[in-house]
Amino acid sequence: MTVKRLSLACAAIVLLQGTVFAVYYNDLLYLRQPVTVIAAGPRDVFIQHATHALGRSKLTARHLETVAEAAKSFQLNAIEVQALERRLKAVPDDEGIRLRLADALRRSGQYDRAEHMYLELLTGSPEESQ
């Protein structure tokens, strides 16, 4: 095999690998954008990417934050709650996330759960009963 053919084969493999990566991680690449850019785009596109990303077993804190903030701007309370619940599961002692989740629960009409979380914040004793 000549050097030219070997170079072309390597370039084709790299291109194929990049394409497969971009297709497989399209949702996560989309969520790397700033929230302002996502919020300025179509709501349906965000729902598609956020739903797919939340179906993954592992997400970074940054991806979850982006999903939560963009969902809040689109007033998609269920998606916001789901992202914040996953954030809280990763960092259970974070009172900021707990408060944001309680607010999202309240906005989504889940008043009992929101009240429970607000009371936990006031008493300082998070219960793991949920």
C-alpha positions in Angstrom: 0.0 0.0 0.0 1.4 3.4 -0.9 1.7 6.3 1.4 -0.9 8.2 -0.6 -3.5 5.4 -0.2 -2.7 5.0 3.5 -3.1 8.7 4.1 -6.5 8.7 2.2 -7.6 5.7 4.2 -6.7 7.4 7.5 -8.4 10.6 6.5 -11.6 8.7 5.6 -11.5 6.8 8.9 -11.1 10.1 10.9 -14.0 11.7 8.9 -16.2 8.7 9.5 -15.4 8.6 13.2 -16.2 12.3 13.5 -19.5 11.9 11.7 -20.5 9.0 14.0 -19.5 11.0 17.0 -21.5 14.0 15.9 -24.6 11.9 15.2 -24.4 9.9 18.4 -23.8 12.9 20.7 -25.9 15.4 18.7 -28.1 16.1 21.8 -25.1 16.8 24.1 -23.4 19.0 21.4 -26.6 21.0 21.2 -26.7 21.5 24.9 -23.2 22.9 25.0 -24.6 26.1 23.5 -25.3 29.0 25.8 -28.9 29.0 27.3 -29.6 32.3 25.5 -28.9 30.7 22.1 -31.0 27.7 22.9 -33.9 29.8 24.3 -33.9 31.9 21.1 -34.3 28.8 19.0 -37.3 26.6 18.4 -39.0 25.1 21.4 -39.6 21.7 19.6 -35.9 21.3 18.9 -35.0 21.9 22.6 -37.6 19.4 23.7 -36.2 16.8 21.3 -32.6 17.3 22.4 -33.4 17.6 26.1 -35.6 14.6 26.2 -33.0 12.5 24.4 -30.2 13.8 26.7 -32.3 13.1 29.9 -32.7 9.5 28.7 -29.0 9.0 29.0 -27.7 7.4 32.2 -24.9 9.9 32.7 -24.9 13.6 32.1 -22.6 16.3 33.3 -23.7 19.0 35.7 -23.3 21.5 32.9 -25.6 19.7 30.6 -28.2 19.3 33.4 -27.9 23.0 34.3 -28.4 23.9 30.6 -31.4 21.7 30.3 -32.9 23.2 33.6 -32.3 26.8 32.6 -33.5 26.4 29.0 -36.6 24.5 30.1 -37.4 27.3 32.6 -37.2 29.8 29.8 -39.5 27.7 27.6 -41.8 27.2 30.7 -41.4 23.4 30.3 -41.7 22.7 34.0 -41.6 18.8 33.7 -38.3 18.9 31.9 -36.9 21.4 34.4 -38.0 19.3 37.4 -36.4 16.2 35.8 -33.1 17.9 35.2 -33.0 19.5 38.7 -33.9 16.1 40.3 -30.9 14.6 38.6 -28.7 17.5 39.7 -29.9 17.1 43.3 -29.2 13.3 43.2 -25.6 14.1 42.3 -25.2 16.8 44.9 -27.8 16.1 47.6 -26.5 18.8 50.1 -26.8 21.7 47.6 -29.5 24.0 49.0 -29.5 26.1 45.9 -30.5 23.2 43.7 -33.0 22.1 46.4 -34.6 25.6 46.3 -34.7 25.7 42.5 -36.3 22.3 42.5 -38.9 23.3 45.0 -39.7 26.4 42.9 -40.0 24.3 39.7 -42.2 21.8 41.5 -44.4 24.7 42.6 -44.6 26.1 39.1 -45.5 22.6 37.8 -48.4 22.4 40.2 -46.8 19.7 42.5 -47.6 21.8 45.6 -47.3 18.9 48.1 -43.8 18.0 47.0 -42.8 21.7 46.8 -44.0 22.4 50.3 -42.2 19.3 51.6 -38.9 20.6 50.0 -39.4 24.2 51.3 -40.0 22.8 54.8 -36.8 20.7 54.5 -34.9 23.8 53.6 -36.3 25.7 56.6 -35.6 22.9 59.1 -32.3 22.0 57.5 -33.1 18.2 57.5 -33.4 16.8 54.0 -35.3 13.5 54.0 -34.5 10.9 51.5 -38.0 9.6 51.4 -38.7 10.7 47.8 
